[in-house]
Amino acid sequence: MKEYVAKAVLTLGAGRVRIDVEQAKTRAHNLKPLGEGLHEIVNPIQFKRGERFGWDGEVPKAMREAFGEPAGAAVKRTFGKAVEAARKLV
């Protein structure tokens, strides 16, 4: 399951999501709890810009911009730039 940070409002209609308790409360009528923060999507749900979530589905080409990139990728890229800058100083 990949983690994402929504770059725009996006709607998911199927699959499994990993979200926190607060996110699950507002979407409870559209989800079936599976345990440990994992939920099966029963009816379409939406995420606002900036919300973090895990999803096991395949990202459609048309939605890639809204999904942005996996949450960890931005951290890795930023860390990589910091390491590169530090190497230049040495």
WOZI-V144881 format. One record per run of one state. SS is the DSSP state (H for helix, E for strand, L for the rest). FROM is the first residue (numbers start at 0). TO is the last residue. Records with the same first field share a line. If there is no record, write none. Layout:
SS: FROM-TO, FROM-TO
//
This chain:
L: 0-0, 5-8, 12-14, 18-19, 26-26, 35-36, 41-43, 47-50, 55-59, 67-68, 89-89
E: 1-4, 9-11, 15-17, 30-34, 37-40, 44-46, 51-54, 69-69
H: 20-25, 27-29, 60-66, 70-88
//
